[in-house]
Amino acid sequence: MAEVKQKVLVADDHPINRKFLVSLLEDTGFDALEASDGAEALELARKEQPDLIIADVVMPKVDGYELVKEVRSDPTIAQTPVIFYTANYIETEARRLAEACGVRHLLIKPSEAEDILNHVRTALQAPAPESMPAVPPEFDREHCLILTNKLCEKVDELESLNLTLESRLKEIAQAEEAAQSANRAKDQFIAALSHELRTPLTPVLALVSYLVKHTSTLPPELRNEIEMIRRNVELEARLIDDLLDVTRISAGKLELALEVTDAHAAVRGALDICAEDIRTKKLTPELDLQASEYWIRADPVRLHQAFWNILNNAVKFTPSGGRITIRSRNDATGDFILAVEDSGIGFEPEICKRMFAAFEQGNRSITREFGGLGLGLTITKNLVEAHHGRLEAFSGGRNAGATFKIALKTVPAEASPAATHRARVDHAARLRILVVDDHDDTRRVIGNLLRIKGHEVFTASSVSSALEVLAHEAIDLLLSDIGLPDGTGYELMERAKALQPLTGVAFSGFGMIEDIARALDCGFAYHMVKPLNIEQLESVLRHVTPKDVFKGTTTKMLGARAHPAVSNLHGNLGPDPAS
């Protein structure tokens, strides 16, 4: 005949505690029942008539004391021994009340398994009393008093926790403010650093850009060296722009000047920029633009930047004599797909997961061999996603080449915006120009180049000296730096427009979004970020004529930022103020 297992009812509203006790009892040979509160336990006890009840004290609906009271009041289960297993209610009064109801055993959470089993065996082996003590008349009063005391303790604990929480929230707020302050300081530092790095590049790039166009009388080797200087200055400016772009992206300040743009033209423009490096490394480029739908609603400068970044990436990581293929097509939905495939160093699958993170280049050996900051792909991915597109990367592994794909939505073809403006930008009038910059080399070089172009040029190195010129000379165009010794270009522009009607162009190393917005708000027609080549400056000058200025006519001018004749690699010009 099979041995009948003794039944033990476990009542605990905490699932982990309940499951632990049930498993322990069942593994030891008991038949364990379980209930999640006192009411359920009372119902099970009346139905199953267990040999022992292990009850928590603090439970919803019916607590441990109420459970014992009801058990003792029911003749069918009144003799059932009870063990309290609790972390609370262990004070002298609580023990006395429990013992008055016949609870002889008290376990404090947490307890060792062997200790629990010893209490279980002791309670089951103890002889049943001839009669269980009746529930004392003062039970309800004592029970209420215990509950009230516990409630007061909990209120005190909650108040203490609330004070701690308020203190922590204050600390978090202070930490958040400190983080925001540090972030603002970082942005200000990067902006200032950008200004300081750009300023000495400005006269170099301006002069070299002019020389590149006027080197027909120089020996070929010298012409190549001049082109090399320009290429490296532009690369330095690109690195500065990458740092600023990452700052804009992290701050959520990346803005786009959208217009219908020829994606194929942007691809060809980006390829032209890479042409010299492709020739130097003896790479074999293949251009296969098959997409029949290639008009994109995009920021043309940012689109050019994204395409250049992935092309430059392919050139950079493909060894001499390698191959680069640039293909375009339309997928089944009509999206424009640009794929750049190379025969370069490729990458392992695990690298793909982090290659779009800022400052990531795979490993240090790649950084040492190829240089750079590891920002190009980060910026490109964010630029593509800002255009609601996607950027994907594929590689068969190390030295197996890589493929980067950009997918962008297309729009119906429109006439190129350049066509509507070309008639009025193909000529440049002779202007009276005031150049204001406290950097002597920049002021001298820009002034001399403008004079060579036939303009009458005045120069000043401060707000006060510029205002003196404006008080005595009629000026068509104010070309001013922002950071000046005795004030700012913003102040100068506002005071200049009060003296006479003119067109203002901000010319500064400060290139954050807020810098551009502030320049346009105070009256500048354009904001150009240093350094820039002479073609970029000329593209702005073509929009300015003395007639427009002195008659005060309002003509919508296409910003040089989007001028089709200018390869604005750095995105250095602010948005068209009229757009």
Wavefront OBJ file of the C-alpha trace (Angstrom):
o trace
v 0.000 0.000 0.000
v 1.434 3.350 -1.087
v 2.406 5.721 1.657
v 0.097 8.700 1.949
v 2.009 11.960 1.643
v 1.401 14.658 4.202
v -0.175 17.799 2.767
v 1.399 21.186 3.367
v -0.388 24.357 2.250
v 1.906 27.303 1.350
v 0.271 30.754 1.390
v 2.477 33.614 0.097
v 1.719 36.448 -2.303
v 5.348 36.540 -3.501
v 5.666 34.011 -6.375
v 9.393 33.372 -5.916
v 9.042 32.628 -2.190
v 6.008 30.441 -2.848
v 7.659 28.435 -5.613
v 10.783 27.949 -3.495
v 8.807 26.479 -0.580
v 6.663 24.282 -2.857
v 9.748 22.864 -4.627
v 11.556 22.279 -1.333
v 8.579 20.446 0.172
v 7.876 18.325 -2.902
v 11.537 17.322 -3.208
v 11.432 16.220 0.441
v 8.365 13.997 -0.075
v 5.484 16.255 0.910
v 2.364 16.971 -1.107
v 2.532 20.763 -1.464
v -0.445 23.015 -2.150
v -0.091 26.722 -2.898
v -2.176 29.896 -2.554
v -1.301 33.484 -3.459
v -3.270 35.173 -0.643
v -5.055 34.454 2.618
v -8.527 34.161 1.084
v -7.401 31.539 -1.430
v -5.500 29.702 1.327
v -8.598 29.558 3.557
v -10.654 28.120 0.707
v -7.991 25.476 -0.055
v -7.615 24.601 3.625
v -11.346 23.922 3.982
v -11.347 21.862 0.808
v -8.104 19.885 1.176
v -7.714 19.868 4.981
v -3.882 20.023 4.950
v -1.669 18.631 7.700
v 0.218 21.950 7.985
v -0.141 25.548 6.819
v 2.907 27.738 6.120
v 1.644 31.315 5.811
v 3.144 34.678 5.133
v 1.815 37.411 7.416
v 1.562 40.331 4.988
v -0.786 39.283 2.181
v -3.560 41.011 0.205
v -7.265 40.506 1.005
v -6.705 38.335 4.103
v -3.423 38.579 6.029
v -1.781 35.804 8.056
v -3.489 36.770 11.356
v -6.938 36.852 9.756
v -6.203 33.492 8.111
v -5.321 31.896 11.480
v -8.389 33.444 13.099
v -10.658 31.947 10.421
v -8.894 28.557 10.606
v -9.321 28.413 14.380
v -12.978 29.342 14.037
v -13.703 26.422 11.646
v -14.060 23.093 13.560
v -13.009 21.038 10.512
v -9.548 22.601 10.361
v -9.158 24.259 13.752
v -6.441 21.781 14.865
v -4.219 22.442 11.819
v -0.775 23.635 12.914
v 0.424 26.892 11.367
v 3.930 28.252 10.731
v 4.388 31.945 10.053
v 7.132 32.521 7.433
v 7.664 36.254 7.226
v 10.126 39.100 7.198
v 7.735 41.369 9.112
v 5.616 41.353 12.273
v 8.268 39.810 14.525
v 7.900 42.241 17.403
v 6.920 41.000 20.894
v 3.265 42.036 20.505
v 3.010 40.280 17.156
v 4.526 37.079 18.564
v 2.152 37.161 21.519
v -0.845 37.595 19.251
v 0.332 34.737 17.022
v 0.847 32.408 20.006
v -2.579 33.354 21.373
v -4.024 31.926 18.134
v -1.984 28.747 18.443
v 0.884 29.666 16.100
v 3.907 28.111 17.795
v 6.446 28.340 14.994
v 7.867 31.477 13.377
v 10.367 31.482 10.485
v 12.133 34.696 9.487
v 12.781 35.288 5.784
v 15.167 34.350 4.399
v 15.813 30.992 6.102
v 18.046 28.075 5.158
v 16.289 25.097 3.587
v 17.318 22.760 6.427
v 15.975 25.192 9.029
v 12.638 25.343 7.195
v 12.389 21.553 7.013
v 13.245 21.195 10.698
v 10.370 23.550 11.624
v 8.041 21.635 9.297
v 8.929 18.255 10.824
v 8.678 19.640 14.388
v 5.252 21.140 13.735
v 3.955 17.908 12.132
v 5.362 15.635 14.838
v 4.098 17.720 17.770
v 1.098 16.074 19.457
v -2.138 17.805 18.708
v -3.411 19.786 21.689
v -6.595 18.537 23.297
v -8.142 21.816 22.386
v -6.808 24.801 20.479
v -6.925 28.072 22.401
v -9.866 30.206 21.536
v -9.210 33.408 19.707
v -8.883 35.989 22.482
v -11.480 38.773 22.684
v -8.775 41.403 22.316
v -7.568 39.884 19.016
v -9.258 42.454 16.795
v -8.007 45.363 18.919
v -4.443 43.997 19.038
v -4.539 43.128 15.364
v -5.722 46.639 14.492
v -3.022 48.144 16.702
v -0.306 46.080 15.007
v -1.577 47.043 11.579
v -1.749 50.701 12.590
v 1.812 50.638 13.909
v 3.017 48.952 10.760
v 1.153 51.462 8.651
v 2.843 54.295 10.531
v 6.212 52.642 9.986
v 5.493 52.305 6.275
v 4.414 55.942 6.082
v 7.672 56.959 7.773
v 9.595 54.744 5.323
v 7.737 56.252 2.376
v 8.444 59.777 3.614
v 12.105 58.895 3.997
v 12.150 57.328 0.548
v 10.391 60.383 -0.856
v 13.051 62.663 0.626
v 15.735 60.396 -0.822
v 13.969 60.410 -4.199
v 13.672 64.203 -4.176
v 17.360 64.434 -3.355
v 18.236 62.013 -6.153
v 16.008 63.875 -8.613
v 17.740 67.103 -7.654
v 21.117 65.439 -8.182
v 19.949 64.092 -11.552
v 18.688 67.548 -12.571
v 22.004 69.079 -11.543
v 23.899 66.363 -13.415
v 21.714 66.922 -16.473
v 22.328 70.661 -16.319
v 26.043 70.020 -15.923
v 25.960 67.671 -18.930
v 24.058 70.233 -21.000
v 26.485 72.937 -19.916
v 29.418 70.704 -20.835
v 27.788 69.952 -24.189
v 27.282 73.667 -24.846
v 30.888 74.292 -23.865
v 31.964 71.518 -26.229
v 29.946 73.039 -29.092
v 31.399 76.483 -28.355
v 34.896 75.025 -28.222
v 34.454 73.187 -31.531
v 33.010 76.336 -33.110
v 35.922 78.422 -31.831
v 38.421 75.751 -32.869
v 36.815 75.613 -36.295
v 37.142 79.385 -36.618
v 40.788 79.356 -35.585
v 41.609 76.458 -37.936
v 39.684 77.869 -40.897
v 40.992 81.425 -40.746
v 44.606 80.726 -41.807
v 43.361 78.404 -44.556
v 41.277 81.142 -46.177
v 44.017 83.217 -47.872
v 45.844 80.033 -48.914
v 42.823 78.454 -50.605
v 41.642 81.718 -52.134
v 45.041 82.456 -53.660
v 45.689 78.880 -54.783
v 42.214 78.660 -56.365
v 43.012 81.782 -58.362
v 46.432 80.460 -59.368
v 44.932 77.150 -60.544
v 42.884 79.109 -63.088
v 45.831 81.212 -64.214
v 48.738 78.759 -64.500
v 48.951 78.440 -68.269
v 52.350 80.154 -68.299
v 53.803 77.961 -65.560
v 55.711 74.693 -66.102
v 53.465 71.571 -65.836
v 55.201 70.291 -62.696
v 54.541 73.616 -60.942
v 50.901 73.577 -62.022
v 50.565 70.105 -60.506
v 52.110 71.303 -57.262
v 49.664 74.208 -57.052
v 46.769 71.808 -57.640
v 48.191 69.566 -54.910
v 48.222 72.488 -52.469
v 44.596 73.279 -53.204
v 43.582 69.634 -52.839
v 45.238 69.342 -49.438
v 43.799 72.616 -48.142
v 40.337 71.431 -49.200
v 40.972 68.116 -47.432
v 41.900 69.979 -44.246
v 38.700 72.004 -44.522
v 36.763 68.769 -45.049
v 38.105 67.354 -41.776
v 37.021 70.506 -39.942
v 33.580 70.278 -41.544
v 33.283 66.628 -40.478
v 33.823 67.600 -36.847
v 31.162 70.301 -37.124
v 28.757 67.927 -38.871
v 29.088 65.338 -36.111
v 28.358 68.076 -33.569
v 25.279 69.148 -35.536
v 24.064 65.559 -35.827
v 24.535 64.772 -32.135
v 22.684 67.983 -31.220
v 19.857 67.280 -33.692
v 20.670 70.489 -35.572
v 21.340 69.081 -39.031
v 19.188 71.126 -41.426
v 18.516 70.557 -45.107
v 17.730 73.067 -47.883
v 15.628 70.767 -50.067
v 15.099 71.172 -53.794
v 14.662 68.900 -56.781
v 18.162 67.645 -57.534
v 19.760 65.615 -60.321
v 21.289 62.638 -58.506
v 23.372 61.650 -61.553
v 24.875 65.142 -61.692
v 25.741 64.846 -58.010
v 27.430 61.488 -58.663
v 29.470 62.906 -61.539
v 30.417 65.939 -59.455
v 31.597 63.727 -56.612
v 33.562 61.578 -59.062
v 35.234 64.683 -60.484
v 36.461 65.583 -57.002
v 37.977 62.112 -56.641
v 39.480 62.080 -60.132
v 42.977 63.231 -59.126
v 43.249 60.613 -56.346
v 41.976 57.938 -58.729
v 44.682 58.869 -61.244
v 47.358 59.003 -58.555
v 46.529 55.464 -57.338
v 46.072 54.178 -60.931
v 42.597 52.901 -60.113
v 40.195 51.797 -62.813
v 36.802 53.521 -62.400
v 33.671 52.281 -64.166
v 30.654 54.585 -64.306
v 27.398 52.820 -65.184
v 24.437 55.117 -64.510
v 21.392 53.146 -65.658
v 18.676 54.689 -63.470
v 15.948 56.229 -65.630
v 14.490 58.068 -62.627
v 17.207 60.099 -60.950
v 15.574 63.287 -59.695
v 15.685 63.479 -55.900
v 14.168 65.971 -53.492
v 17.347 66.693 -51.586
v 19.761 69.257 -50.289
v 22.159 69.323 -53.275
v 25.220 70.134 -51.174
v 24.465 67.400 -48.629
v 23.640 64.894 -51.392
v 26.944 65.712 -53.073
v 28.665 65.278 -49.701
v 27.091 61.847 -49.117
v 28.026 60.595 -52.590
v 31.551 61.990 -52.262
v 32.015 60.323 -48.900
v 31.294 56.803 -50.160
v 33.314 57.386 -53.355
v 36.209 58.759 -51.348
v 35.897 55.795 -48.984
v 36.264 53.403 -51.935
v 39.274 55.310 -53.298
v 40.894 55.480 -49.875
v 40.628 51.768 -49.066
v 41.376 50.360 -52.525
v 45.052 49.582 -53.211
v 46.864 50.990 -56.243
v 45.775 49.333 -59.469
v 42.393 48.384 -58.031
v 38.916 48.783 -59.456
v 35.938 50.954 -58.484
v 32.496 50.554 -60.040
v 29.754 53.150 -59.652
v 26.301 51.958 -60.726
v 22.836 53.427 -60.517
v 19.472 51.773 -61.102
v 15.856 51.962 -60.039
v 14.372 49.209 -57.917
v 10.850 47.816 -58.242
v 9.388 50.744 -56.281
v 11.196 53.337 -58.410
v 13.733 54.282 -55.726
v 17.103 55.555 -56.900
v 19.842 53.077 -55.961
v 23.511 54.078 -56.067
v 26.022 51.260 -55.526
v 29.761 51.872 -55.163
v 31.754 48.653 -55.367
v 35.523 48.410 -54.882
v 38.245 45.767 -54.873
v 39.759 47.111 -51.669
v 40.510 45.792 -48.200
v 36.881 44.954 -47.365
v 35.788 44.251 -43.792
v 34.735 41.405 -41.528
v 31.030 40.916 -40.631
v 31.563 42.053 -37.039
v 33.049 45.346 -38.283
v 29.857 46.085 -40.230
v 27.894 46.347 -36.982
v 29.949 49.303 -35.751
v 31.417 50.874 -38.896
v 28.813 53.664 -38.922
v 29.734 54.768 -35.383
v 31.667 58.022 -35.011
v 35.491 57.741 -35.017
v 35.258 54.047 -35.993
v 37.704 52.670 -38.572
v 37.723 48.989 -37.701
v 41.048 48.846 -35.865
v 44.104 50.960 -35.132
v 46.151 49.489 -37.968
v 43.626 50.871 -40.478
v 43.811 54.299 -38.831
v 47.615 54.256 -38.957
v 47.713 53.132 -42.588
v 44.921 55.225 -44.073
v 44.538 58.163 -41.656
v 41.338 60.158 -41.226
v 38.996 60.663 -38.285
v 36.517 57.852 -38.952
v 33.601 60.281 -39.354
v 32.747 60.012 -43.054
v 30.419 57.001 -42.874
v 28.766 58.283 -39.691
v 27.957 61.568 -41.392
v 26.885 59.863 -44.620
v 24.470 57.531 -42.847
v 22.879 60.444 -41.005
v 22.680 62.537 -44.178
v 21.031 59.691 -46.102
v 18.566 58.993 -43.285
v 17.781 62.720 -43.030
v 16.667 62.405 -46.668
v 14.493 59.404 -45.654
v 16.849 57.052 -47.457
v 18.991 54.147 -46.331
v 22.675 53.270 -46.487
v 23.881 49.648 -46.497
v 27.332 48.085 -46.585
v 28.394 44.625 -47.775
v 31.703 42.761 -47.920
v 32.867 39.202 -48.408
v 35.483 39.674 -45.702
v 39.042 40.892 -45.372
v 40.607 41.830 -48.768
v 37.379 40.860 -50.553
v 36.313 44.394 -51.458
v 33.227 46.256 -50.285
v 29.954 47.590 -51.676
v 28.052 50.570 -50.306
v 24.481 51.194 -51.451
v 22.419 54.356 -51.025
v 18.663 54.193 -51.682
v 16.624 57.407 -52.051
v 13.056 58.214 -53.072
v 12.650 59.794 -56.502
v 10.324 62.589 -57.634
v 8.996 63.501 -61.102
v 11.625 65.191 -63.286
v 11.633 68.974 -63.273
v 13.645 71.536 -65.172
v 16.954 72.085 -63.430
v 16.637 75.042 -61.056
v 19.894 76.329 -62.494
v 18.279 76.944 -65.879
v 15.958 79.621 -64.517
v 18.848 81.556 -63.035
v 21.635 81.067 -65.521
v 20.783 84.138 -67.582
v 21.352 86.475 -64.687
v 24.412 84.835 -63.148
v 26.599 84.585 -66.221
v 27.995 88.081 -65.746
v 29.480 90.032 -62.879
v 29.231 93.800 -62.521
v 32.023 95.975 -61.230
v 31.302 96.474 -57.533
v 32.493 98.673 -54.715
v 33.336 96.167 -52.020
v 34.312 96.645 -48.373
v 36.306 93.674 -46.988
v 36.385 93.553 -43.179
v 38.637 91.003 -41.480
v 41.119 91.261 -38.620
v 43.310 88.531 -40.143
v 45.850 90.517 -42.173
v 46.661 87.823 -44.738
v 43.004 87.060 -45.432
v 42.111 90.724 -45.824
v 45.071 91.386 -48.117
v 44.671 88.307 -50.347
v 40.888 88.602 -50.758
v 41.220 92.329 -51.440
v 43.906 91.814 -54.090
v 42.004 89.005 -55.832
v 38.851 91.125 -55.994
v 40.848 94.044 -57.451
v 42.271 91.710 -60.119
v 38.659 90.869 -61.005
v 38.017 94.565 -61.619
v 36.223 95.510 -58.404
v 36.984 98.604 -56.356
v 37.976 97.352 -52.928
v 38.181 99.017 -49.519
v 39.497 97.165 -46.482
v 39.056 97.464 -42.725
v 40.199 95.414 -39.754
v 37.557 96.382 -37.168
v 33.975 97.560 -36.730
v 35.056 101.152 -36.103
v 37.329 101.381 -39.154
v 34.615 99.761 -41.316
v 32.031 102.285 -40.148
v 34.444 105.083 -41.013
v 34.656 103.778 -44.595
v 30.881 103.389 -44.776
v 30.426 106.988 -43.618
v 32.394 108.338 -46.596
v 32.056 105.758 -49.397
v 29.086 104.260 -51.242
v 29.461 100.492 -50.880
v 27.672 97.844 -52.930
v 28.829 94.786 -50.978
v 29.968 94.367 -47.375
v 32.098 91.221 -47.026
v 32.677 90.901 -43.288
v 34.179 88.488 -40.817
v 32.055 87.829 -37.695
v 34.669 87.869 -34.955
v 36.238 91.340 -34.904
v 38.417 93.018 -32.243
v 35.934 95.707 -31.208
v 32.615 93.998 -31.889
v 30.985 91.505 -34.220
v 30.060 91.343 -37.859
v 26.424 91.086 -36.762
v 26.629 94.516 -35.129
v 28.470 95.915 -38.144
v 25.812 94.649 -40.579
v 22.966 96.207 -38.593
v 24.744 99.575 -38.332
v 25.849 99.477 -41.989
v 22.298 99.019 -43.270
v 21.247 102.008 -41.182
v 23.870 104.099 -42.994
v 23.192 103.008 -46.586
v 21.487 100.261 -48.642
v 23.914 97.446 -49.437
v 24.226 93.676 -49.664
v 26.007 91.881 -46.850
v 27.930 88.616 -46.992
v 29.115 87.071 -43.730
v 32.528 85.511 -44.185
v 33.488 83.541 -41.112
v 35.084 80.477 -39.593
v 31.976 80.049 -37.417
v 29.782 77.600 -39.310
v 27.230 76.145 -36.882
v 23.523 76.297 -37.777
v 22.912 78.995 -35.194
v 25.784 81.065 -36.647
v 24.218 80.962 -40.113
v 20.731 81.734 -38.763
v 21.989 84.681 -36.738
v 23.858 86.106 -39.738
v 20.757 85.950 -41.939
v 18.546 87.361 -39.172
v 20.701 90.463 -38.697
v 20.641 91.342 -42.404
v 23.359 89.385 -44.213
v 22.143 87.983 -47.538
v 24.577 85.053 -47.384
v 26.758 83.277 -44.883
v 29.986 81.809 -46.270
v 32.168 79.574 -44.121
v 35.941 79.852 -44.344
v 37.902 78.684 -46.204
v 36.465 79.031 -49.707
v 37.994 79.272 -53.123
v 37.664 82.289 -55.363
v 35.012 80.617 -57.571
v 32.675 80.379 -54.598
v 33.091 84.062 -53.846
v 32.580 84.971 -57.498
v 29.327 82.998 -57.606
v 27.950 85.261 -54.878
v 29.224 88.458 -56.498
v 27.347 87.632 -59.708
v 24.084 88.168 -57.830
v 24.989 91.681 -56.723
v 24.704 94.732 -58.960
v 24.788 98.397 -57.973
v 21.381 98.867 -59.577
v 19.761 96.218 -57.387
v 21.376 97.645 -54.289
v 20.663 101.355 -54.714
v 17.115 100.949 -56.032
v 16.397 98.636 -53.129
v 14.762 96.072 -55.429
v 13.925 92.710 -53.931
v 15.218 90.008 -56.226
v 15.167 86.337 -55.274
v 18.805 85.329 -55.551
v 20.040 81.774 -55.785
v 22.560 81.232 -52.995
v 26.042 80.318 -54.136
v 25.627 77.295 -51.898
v 23.552 75.679 -54.627
v 25.104 77.328 -57.673
v 25.511 74.732 -60.435
v 28.859 76.077 -61.597
v 30.457 75.701 -58.192
v 31.604 72.401 -56.752
v 30.884 73.321 -53.147
v 32.505 70.319 -51.539
v 32.413 71.717 -48.051
v 28.858 73.025 -48.027
v 30.331 76.343 -46.977
v 27.541 78.697 -47.953
v 24.419 79.392 -45.983
v 20.945 78.755 -47.414
v 19.245 81.086 -49.858
v 17.637 83.689 -47.581
v 14.689 83.998 -49.912
v 13.938 80.307 -50.042
l 1 2 3 4 5 6 7 8 9 10 11 12 13 14 15 16 17 18 19 20 21 22 23 24 25 26 27 28 29 30 31 32 33 34 35 36 37 38 39 40 41 42 43 44 45 46 47 48 49 50 51 52 53 54 55 56 57 58 59 60 61 62 63 64 65 66 67 68 69 70 71 72 73 74 75 76 77 78 79 80 81 82 83 84 85 86 87 88 89 90 91 92 93 94 95 96 97 98 99 100 101 102 103 104 105 106 107 108 109 110 111 112 113 114 115 116 117 118 119 120 121 122 123 124 125 126 127 128 129 130 131 132 133 134 135 136 137 138 139 140 141 142 143 144 145 146 147 148 149 150 151 152 153 154 155 156 157 158 159 160 161 162 163 164 165 166 167 168 169 170 171 172 173 174 175 176 177 178 179 180 181 182 183 184 185 186 187 188 189 190 191 192 193 194 195 196 197 198 199 200 201 202 203 204 205 206 207 208 209 210 211 212 213 214 215 216 217 218 219 220 221 222 223 224 225 226 227 228 229 230 231 232 233 234 235 236 237 238 239 240 241 242 243 244 245 246 247 248 249 250 251 252 253 254 255 256 257 258 259 260 261 262 263 264 265 266 267 268 269 270 271 272 273 274 275 276 277 278 279 280 281 282 283 284 285 286 287 288 289 290 291 292 293 294 295 296 297 298 299 300 301 302 303 304 305 306 307 308 309 310 311 312 313 314 315 316 317 318 319 320 321 322 323 324 325 326 327 328 329 330 331 332 333 334 335 336 337 338 339 340 341 342 343 344 345 346 347 348 349 350 351 352 353 354 355 356 357 358 359 360 361 362 363 364 365 366 367 368 369 370 371 372 373 374 375 376 377 378 379 380 381 382 383 384 385 386 387 388 389 390 391 392 393 394 395 396 397 398 399 400 401 402 403 404 405 406 407 408 409 410 411 412 413 414 415 416 417 418 419 420 421 422 423 424 425 426 427 428 429 430 431 432 433 434 435 436 437 438 439 440 441 442 443 444 445 446 447 448 449 450 451 452 453 454 455 456 457 458 459 460 461 462 463 464 465 466 467 468 469 470 471 472 473 474 475 476 477 478 479 480 481 482 483 484 485 486 487 488 489 490 491 492 493 494 495 496 497 498 499 500 501 502 503 504 505 506 507 508 509 510 511 512 513 514 515 516 517 518 519 520 521 522 523 524 525 526 527 528 529 530 531 532 533 534 535 536 537 538 539 540 541 542 543 544 545 546 547 548 549 550 551 552 553 554 555 556 557 558 559 560 561 562 563 564 565 566 567 568 569 570 571 572 573 574 575 576 577 578 579
